[in-house]
Amino acid sequence: MSRRSRRRPPQDPFEVAIDDLSHDGRGVATWNEKKVFIHGALPGERVSAKLTGRKRRYDEGETLEVLIPSEHRVEPLCPHFGQCGGCSLQHLEETEQIRAKQNTLMQNLERIGKVLPEQLWAPITGASWGYRRKARLSVRYVHKKERVLVGFREQYGRFVADMNECHVLDERIARQIPALSQLIYSMDARATIPQLEVACGDSDCALVVRHMEALSESDLGKLKAFAIDSKIAILLQPKGPDTISCLQPKSLELSYRIPDFGIEMMFEASDFVQVNAEINQKMIARAIELLDPSADDRVLDLFCGLGNFTLPIATRAGEVVGIEGDPGLVRRSRENAQRNSLEQAHFFAADLNLEPGSAPWLRESYDKVLVDPPRSGAEFILPHIAASGAKRVVYVSCHPASLARDAGILVHEHGFRLLGAGVMDMFPHTGHVESIALFERG
C-alpha cells in the first residue's frame, strides 16, 4: 500500500450514534475506538457517514443520511446550508443552539480553568436572522461555468459557496448577492477580485472591493453605477487596509448608535466592530450593569478598540482609560470621545499580547477593569490587572477556552471569585460562543 493511499480516508459509509456537539457545531461520535467529528449530525442521532479526513487523535466526517433524527432537528431556512460555511447550526432548534453554547462554556471553565461560576446567567439573545453587519465575502471567477461566485467559503474552506441568497447577512447586502455576481462577471477585472468586505452602519452600508490589478475606466464606471443604484457605498482596496479609498460617494462616514447611553460611534469600513448590532447594545448594557461604575471610580478598559465599552463607561465613571493595540483605532476612539463630549475618557496605544512593561497608565491604580480580548485571551495582562487594585473585573470573551484559562489564573493565582458567567448569542446559527463573566476580589 502506498503512503498516499494510507493517508486517504476510506470512502465506505459507516453507521454511528452521535453523543455530543463540538464547539464548532459538528456531531461528536466514537468509531473504531477513535473520536470522529461529523458535519451535519446532532446529539442523539444515528447517522450514516463517511470520513473526510484523518488526524492522529481524531477523524473528521460528513453525514450522508440521518437514520434516526434528533427531536431538536429543524429544516434549515437557507437552501445553501450544508454547502456554505457561513452557518453550521441552522438544522438545530435555536433554543438548543443556546443550550449547546452554554454547555461549551461550562465544560471549558470546568475542564481548562478548574473553576465554575457561582451563577450561570440567562443568555443574551436577539434576532437570529439578518444580523451580520460585518463580513468578508469571497469572490471567484469560475471560467468553466462562465460565472462569478460571491459568498462565504464552503464548509471545508477550499472553494467559494455557490449561493444567491443569505439569511444572516444584513438584508441591505444580502439582497444584492446575485447583482454583485453579475456586476463582477461583467468587469474586465473579474478574475483578479478575490474578496468584498461588508461594513454596515445604522444608516449606510459599504463594500470594500479588494482588487489585485488596476481597474479600467469601464470597471470604475460600472462600480459607480452600482453604488448609485443600490445606495451601497463602494470603496477600493488595491493593497493593504491603509490603501482603502472611497470611489462612490467621494467620502463616507459609517456610524452606529448606543441609544441607552446617548452615544454615536463613528467607524471606518475596515475597523473591527461587533458583528451583531442588537447583541452589542445588550452586551454593553450588561457589562456596565456588572461593572457598576460610579462617579468616584477610575476604570481601565483593556483591548478597547473604538471605545465600544469605554465611552458608555465614561457616562457613569469619574475617569476611564482605554488601551488598544491598533494606533488607528486609538485615534478614532479619541475622535469618538471628543464627538460625544466625554473628556473623562482617555486612550493609549499598547500591544496587550506582549508584556506591557512600565507604561504610565499601568502604574496607576484602578477601581474596576473591563477586558475584551481577542481569541488568544488576556494572559499577559492578568498579573497587572491583579496588581492594579481593582476589586471587580468584567471579562468579555469571544473564545471560551481562553476565558477558561484566564478564569483559572484569576481565581487560583490572584484570589478572585468567579461570581457569574453567561453566553451571548453574537453569531446565531454558528458554533461561535461569546460570553461574559464577572470576577470579584475574594
C-alpha positions as CSV (number, residue, x, y, z in Angstrom):
1,M,0.0,0.0,0.0
2,S,1.4,3.4,-1.0
3,R,2.0,6.2,1.6
4,R,-0.7,8.3,-0.3
5,S,-3.3,5.6,-0.1
6,R,-2.7,5.1,3.6
7,R,-3.4,8.8,4.2
8,R,-6.6,8.8,2.1
9,P,-9.6,8.2,4.3
10,P,-11.7,5.2,3.4
11,Q,-14.9,6.1,1.5
12,D,-17.1,3.2,2.7
13,P,-20.1,4.6,4.6
14,F,-20.4,3.7,8.3
15,E,-23.2,4.0,10.9
16,V,-22.6,5.7,14.2
17,A,-24.5,7.2,17.2
18,I,-23.9,10.9,17.9
19,D,-23.1,11.6,21.6
20,D,-22.2,15.3,21.7
21,L,-21.9,18.6,19.8
22,S,-18.4,20.1,19.2
23,H,-17.6,23.7,19.8
24,D,-17.9,24.3,16.0
25,G,-21.2,22.6,15.6
26,R,-20.2,19.1,14.4
27,G,-21.6,15.9,15.9
28,V,-19.2,14.0,18.1
29,A,-19.1,10.2,18.0
30,T,-16.8,7.3,18.7
31,W,-16.0,5.0,15.9
32,N,-13.3,2.3,15.8
33,E,-12.2,3.5,19.3
34,K,-11.5,7.0,18.0
35,K,-13.3,10.3,18.2
36,V,-14.9,11.4,14.9
37,F,-16.4,14.9,14.3
38,I,-19.2,14.7,11.7
39,H,-20.7,17.7,9.8
40,G,-24.5,17.8,9.8
41,A,-25.1,15.4,12.7
42,L,-26.7,16.3,16.0
43,P,-26.6,14.7,19.5
44,G,-29.0,11.8,19.9
45,E,-29.0,10.9,16.2
46,R,-27.8,7.8,14.4
47,V,-26.4,8.7,11.0
48,S,-24.7,7.1,8.0
49,A,-21.5,9.0,7.4
50,K,-18.2,8.9,5.5
51,L,-14.8,10.0,6.6
52,T,-13.4,13.2,5.0
53,G,-10.1,13.5,7.0
54,R,-7.9,11.6,9.4
55,K,-5.8,13.1,12.2
56,R,-3.6,11.4,14.8
57,R,-6.1,12.0,17.6
58,Y,-9.4,12.2,15.8
59,D,-11.1,11.7,12.4
60,E,-13.5,14.0,10.5
61,G,-16.6,13.1,8.5
62,E,-19.8,14.2,7.0
63,T,-23.3,13.0,7.2
64,L,-24.7,11.0,4.3
65,E,-28.1,10.2,5.8
66,V,-29.8,10.8,9.1
67,L,-31.2,7.4,10.1
68,I,-32.7,8.4,13.5
69,P,-33.2,12.2,13.7
70,S,-32.9,14.3,16.9
71,E,-36.2,15.7,18.2
72,H,-34.5,19.1,18.0
73,R,-33.6,18.9,14.3
74,V,-35.3,21.5,12.1
75,E,-35.4,22.3,8.4
76,P,-32.7,24.9,7.7
77,L,-34.1,28.2,6.4
78,C,-31.3,28.7,3.8
79,P,-31.1,26.4,0.8
80,H,-27.3,26.7,0.8
81,F,-26.9,25.3,4.3
82,G,-24.6,22.3,4.3
83,Q,-22.5,23.7,1.5
84,C,-21.9,27.2,2.7
85,G,-19.6,27.5,5.6
86,G,-21.2,30.7,7.0
87,C,-23.5,28.8,9.3
88,S,-23.2,25.4,11.0
89,L,-26.3,25.0,13.2
90,Q,-29.3,26.0,11.1
91,H,-30.5,22.4,11.4
92,L,-30.8,22.7,15.2
93,E,-33.6,24.5,17.1
94,E,-32.5,27.9,18.3
95,T,-33.1,27.2,22.0
96,E,-30.9,24.1,21.7
97,Q,-28.2,26.1,20.0
98,I,-28.1,28.3,23.1
99,R,-28.1,25.3,25.4
100,A,-25.2,23.8,23.4
101,K,-23.2,27.1,23.8
102,Q,-23.9,27.2,27.5
103,N,-22.6,23.6,27.8
104,T,-19.5,24.6,25.8
105,L,-18.8,27.5,28.2
106,M,-19.3,25.4,31.4
107,Q,-17.3,22.5,30.1
108,N,-14.4,24.8,29.2
109,L,-14.5,26.5,32.6
110,E,-14.5,23.2,34.4
111,R,-12.0,21.3,32.3
112,I,-9.5,24.1,31.5
113,G,-9.9,26.6,34.3
114,K,-10.9,24.2,37.0
115,V,-13.5,26.7,38.1
116,L,-17.2,27.1,37.9
117,P,-19.2,30.3,38.2
118,E,-21.4,30.8,41.3
119,Q,-24.2,31.7,38.9
120,L,-24.9,30.7,35.3
121,W,-26.8,33.7,33.9
122,A,-29.6,33.7,31.4
123,P,-28.3,34.1,27.8
124,I,-28.3,37.3,26.0
125,T,-30.2,36.7,22.7
126,G,-31.7,38.7,19.9
127,A,-32.9,38.4,16.3
128,S,-31.4,35.4,14.7
129,W,-31.6,36.4,11.0
130,G,-30.2,39.4,9.1
131,Y,-27.8,40.2,12.0
132,R,-24.4,40.4,10.3
133,R,-23.3,44.0,9.7
134,K,-19.6,43.0,9.1
135,A,-18.5,40.1,6.9
136,R,-15.9,39.1,4.4
137,L,-17.3,37.6,1.2
138,S,-15.0,35.6,-1.1
139,V,-15.2,36.2,-4.9
140,R,-14.1,33.7,-7.5
141,Y,-14.4,33.7,-11.3
142,V,-15.1,30.2,-12.5
143,H,-14.1,30.0,-16.1
144,K,-15.7,26.7,-16.9
145,K,-19.1,27.9,-15.7
146,E,-18.6,31.5,-17.0
147,R,-19.8,32.8,-13.7
148,V,-18.5,34.7,-10.7
149,L,-19.3,33.3,-7.3
150,V,-19.8,35.7,-4.4
151,G,-20.3,34.4,-0.9
152,F,-18.8,32.7,2.1
153,R,-16.4,29.8,1.6
154,E,-17.7,26.2,1.7
155,Q,-17.7,24.3,4.9
156,Y,-14.3,22.8,4.1
157,G,-12.8,26.2,3.1
158,R,-11.4,25.4,-0.3
159,F,-14.0,26.8,-2.6
160,V,-16.5,29.7,-2.6
161,A,-20.0,28.5,-2.0
162,D,-22.4,28.9,-5.0
163,M,-25.1,31.0,-3.3
164,N,-27.7,33.5,-4.4
165,E,-29.2,34.3,-1.0
166,C,-28.1,34.7,2.6
167,H,-30.3,34.9,5.7
168,V,-27.7,36.0,8.2
169,L,-26.2,39.0,6.4
170,D,-27.6,42.5,6.8
171,E,-30.6,42.5,4.3
172,R,-29.2,45.5,2.5
173,I,-26.3,43.5,1.4
174,A,-27.9,40.0,1.2
175,R,-30.4,41.0,-1.5
176,Q,-27.5,42.3,-3.7
177,I,-25.6,39.0,-3.9
178,P,-27.0,38.0,-7.4
179,A,-26.4,41.5,-8.7
180,L,-22.8,41.6,-7.3
181,S,-22.1,38.3,-9.0
182,Q,-23.4,39.7,-12.4
183,L,-21.6,43.0,-11.8
184,I,-18.2,41.5,-11.2
185,Y,-18.6,39.0,-14.1
186,S,-19.2,42.0,-16.4
187,M,-15.9,43.6,-15.4
188,D,-12.5,43.4,-17.1
189,A,-11.0,42.5,-13.6
190,R,-13.4,39.6,-12.9
191,A,-10.5,37.2,-12.4
192,T,-8.5,39.5,-10.1
193,I,-11.1,40.5,-7.4
194,P,-10.7,38.0,-4.5
195,Q,-13.0,39.5,-1.9
196,L,-15.6,42.0,-0.8
197,E,-15.6,43.3,2.8
198,V,-19.0,44.2,4.1
199,A,-19.4,47.1,6.6
200,C,-22.8,48.4,7.6
201,G,-23.7,51.2,10.0
202,D,-27.1,52.2,11.2
203,S,-27.8,54.3,8.1
204,D,-25.3,53.3,5.4
205,C,-23.7,50.2,4.0
206,A,-20.3,49.9,2.3
207,L,-18.5,47.3,0.2
208,V,-14.7,47.3,0.1
209,V,-13.6,45.8,-3.2
210,R,-10.2,44.2,-3.0
211,H,-8.6,44.2,-6.4
212,M,-5.2,42.8,-7.4
213,E,-4.8,44.9,-10.5
214,A,-5.6,48.5,-11.5
215,L,-9.3,48.8,-12.6
216,S,-10.2,50.1,-16.0
217,E,-12.3,53.2,-16.6
218,S,-15.1,50.9,-17.7
219,D,-14.9,48.9,-14.5
220,L,-14.8,52.0,-12.3
221,G,-17.9,53.3,-14.2
222,K,-19.8,50.0,-13.5
223,L,-18.9,50.1,-9.8
224,K,-20.0,53.7,-9.5
225,A,-23.3,53.0,-11.3
226,F,-23.9,50.0,-8.9
227,A,-23.3,52.2,-5.9
228,I,-25.7,54.9,-7.1
229,D,-28.4,52.4,-8.0
230,S,-28.1,50.2,-4.8
231,K,-27.3,53.0,-2.4
232,I,-24.4,51.0,-1.2
233,A,-21.0,52.8,-1.0
234,I,-18.2,51.3,-2.9
235,L,-14.6,51.6,-1.6
236,L,-11.5,50.3,-3.4
237,Q,-8.6,48.4,-1.8
238,P,-5.6,47.8,-4.2
239,K,-3.2,46.6,-1.4
240,G,-3.3,46.7,2.4
241,P,-6.0,48.2,4.6
242,D,-4.2,51.6,4.5
243,T,-4.9,51.8,0.8
244,I,-8.7,51.8,1.1
245,S,-10.3,54.8,-0.6
246,C,-13.9,55.9,-1.5
247,L,-15.0,55.5,-5.1
248,Q,-18.7,56.4,-4.8
249,P,-19.6,58.5,-2.9
250,K,-16.4,60.6,-2.6
251,S,-16.5,60.4,1.2
252,L,-18.2,58.2,3.8
253,E,-19.0,58.2,7.5
254,L,-20.2,55.0,8.9
255,S,-21.7,55.0,12.4
256,Y,-23.8,53.2,14.9
257,R,-25.7,54.4,18.0
258,I,-25.7,53.2,21.5
259,P,-29.0,54.8,22.5
260,D,-29.1,53.7,26.2
261,F,-26.0,55.9,26.7
262,G,-26.7,58.6,24.1
263,I,-23.6,57.8,22.1
264,E,-22.8,57.7,18.4
265,M,-19.7,55.7,17.3
266,M,-18.0,56.6,14.0
267,F,-16.0,53.9,12.3
268,E,-14.2,53.1,9.1
269,A,-15.1,50.2,6.8
270,S,-12.1,48.2,7.7
271,D,-12.4,48.8,11.5
272,F,-13.3,46.0,13.9
273,V,-16.9,46.4,15.2
274,Q,-19.1,43.9,16.8
275,V,-20.9,41.9,14.1
276,N,-24.4,41.9,15.7
277,A,-25.7,45.4,16.5
278,E,-28.6,44.3,18.7
279,I,-26.5,41.9,20.8
280,N,-23.8,44.6,21.0
281,Q,-26.2,47.0,22.6
282,K,-27.4,44.4,25.1
283,M,-23.9,43.3,25.8
284,I,-22.8,46.9,26.7
285,A,-25.8,47.3,29.0
286,R,-25.0,44.0,30.8
287,A,-21.3,44.8,31.1
288,I,-21.9,48.2,32.6
289,E,-24.6,46.7,34.9
290,L,-22.0,44.2,36.2
291,L,-19.2,46.7,36.3
292,D,-21.4,49.2,38.2
293,P,-19.1,52.3,37.7
294,S,-19.7,55.3,39.9
295,A,-18.5,58.9,39.7
296,D,-15.8,58.1,42.2
297,D,-14.4,55.2,40.1
298,R,-11.3,55.0,37.8
299,V,-11.9,52.3,35.3
300,L,-9.5,50.5,33.0
301,D,-10.8,49.2,29.6
302,L,-8.3,46.8,28.0
303,F,-8.5,45.9,24.3
304,C,-10.9,48.8,23.9
305,G,-11.0,49.1,20.1
306,L,-13.1,52.1,19.1
307,G,-14.2,52.7,22.6
308,N,-17.3,50.5,22.3
309,F,-17.4,49.9,26.1
310,T,-15.1,52.8,27.1
311,L,-17.4,55.6,26.1
312,P,-20.6,54.2,27.7
313,I,-18.5,53.6,30.9
314,A,-17.4,57.2,30.7
315,T,-21.0,58.3,31.1
316,R,-21.1,56.7,34.5
317,A,-17.5,56.7,35.8
318,G,-15.2,59.5,37.1
319,E,-12.5,58.5,34.6
320,V,-11.9,55.7,32.2
321,V,-8.7,54.7,30.5
322,G,-8.9,52.7,27.3
323,I,-5.9,50.7,25.9
324,E,-5.8,49.3,22.4
325,G,-3.0,47.9,20.2
326,D,-4.1,49.4,16.8
327,P,-3.0,53.0,16.6
328,G,-5.7,53.8,14.0
329,L,-8.4,52.6,16.4
330,V,-6.9,54.6,19.2
331,R,-7.0,57.7,17.0
332,R,-10.7,57.1,16.1
333,S,-11.6,56.3,19.8
334,R,-10.2,59.7,20.8
335,E,-12.3,61.3,18.0
336,N,-15.4,59.4,19.2
337,A,-14.8,60.7,22.7
338,Q,-14.5,64.2,21.5
339,R,-17.5,63.9,19.3
340,N,-19.6,62.7,22.3
341,S,-18.1,65.3,24.7
342,L,-16.6,62.7,27.0
343,E,-13.5,64.3,28.3
344,Q,-13.2,61.8,31.1
345,A,-12.2,59.1,28.6
346,H,-8.5,58.7,27.8
347,F,-6.9,56.4,25.3
348,F,-3.4,54.9,24.8
349,A,-1.8,52.6,22.4
350,A,-0.2,49.4,23.7
351,D,0.1,45.8,22.4
352,L,-1.5,43.8,25.2
353,N,-0.5,40.5,23.7
354,L,3.1,41.3,24.9
355,E,4.5,42.2,28.3
356,P,3.4,45.8,28.7
357,G,6.5,46.8,30.7
358,S,6.1,50.0,32.7
359,A,3.8,52.2,30.7
360,P,2.5,55.2,32.7
361,W,-1.1,54.1,32.5
362,L,0.0,50.7,34.0
363,R,1.5,52.4,37.1
364,E,-1.9,53.9,38.1
365,S,-4.4,52.2,40.3
366,Y,-7.9,51.4,39.2
367,D,-11.2,50.5,41.0
368,K,-12.6,48.4,38.2
369,V,-11.4,46.7,35.0
370,L,-13.2,45.6,31.8
371,V,-11.3,43.3,29.4
372,D,-12.4,42.4,25.9
373,P,-9.5,40.4,24.4
374,P,-9.2,38.6,21.0
375,R,-9.4,34.8,20.8
376,S,-5.9,34.5,22.4
377,G,-7.2,35.9,25.6
378,A,-5.6,38.2,28.2
379,E,-3.0,36.0,29.8
380,F,-0.1,38.6,29.6
381,I,-2.1,41.4,31.3
382,L,-3.7,39.3,34.1
383,P,-0.9,39.9,36.7
384,H,-1.2,43.7,36.0
385,I,-5.0,43.6,36.4
386,A,-4.4,41.9,39.8
387,A,-1.8,44.4,40.8
388,S,-4.0,47.4,39.8
389,G,-6.0,47.1,43.0
390,A,-9.2,46.6,41.1
391,K,-11.9,44.9,43.1
392,R,-14.1,44.0,40.2
393,V,-13.3,42.6,36.7
394,V,-15.8,42.2,33.8
395,Y,-14.4,39.8,31.2
396,V,-16.0,39.8,27.7
397,S,-14.9,36.7,25.7
398,C,-15.1,35.6,22.1
399,H,-13.4,32.2,22.8
400,P,-14.5,30.0,25.8
401,A,-11.1,28.2,26.1
402,S,-9.1,31.3,26.6
403,L,-11.7,32.7,29.0
404,A,-11.5,29.4,31.0
405,R,-7.7,29.5,31.1
406,D,-7.7,33.2,32.3
407,A,-10.5,32.5,34.8
408,G,-8.4,29.8,36.3
409,I,-5.4,32.2,36.6
410,L,-7.5,34.9,38.2
411,V,-9.1,32.6,40.7
412,H,-6.3,30.2,41.6
413,E,-3.3,32.6,41.3
414,H,-4.7,36.0,42.1
415,G,-7.5,35.3,44.6
416,F,-10.6,36.4,42.6
417,R,-14.0,34.7,42.7
418,L,-15.9,33.9,39.6
419,L,-19.3,35.3,40.6
420,G,-21.1,34.6,37.4
421,A,-20.9,33.9,33.6
422,G,-23.2,33.5,30.7
423,V,-23.3,33.3,26.9
424,M,-24.2,36.0,24.4
425,D,-25.6,34.8,21.0
426,M,-23.5,37.2,18.9
427,F,-23.4,34.7,16.0
428,P,-26.7,32.8,15.8
429,H,-26.7,29.5,13.8
430,T,-22.9,29.1,14.2
431,G,-20.8,27.4,16.8
432,H,-19.2,30.6,17.9
433,V,-19.5,31.1,21.7
434,E,-19.3,34.6,23.0
435,S,-19.6,35.1,26.8
436,I,-19.3,37.5,29.7
437,A,-18.1,36.8,33.2
438,L,-17.8,38.8,36.5
439,F,-14.8,38.4,38.9
440,E,-14.5,40.0,42.3
441,R,-11.5,40.0,44.6
442,G,-12.1,37.3,47.2
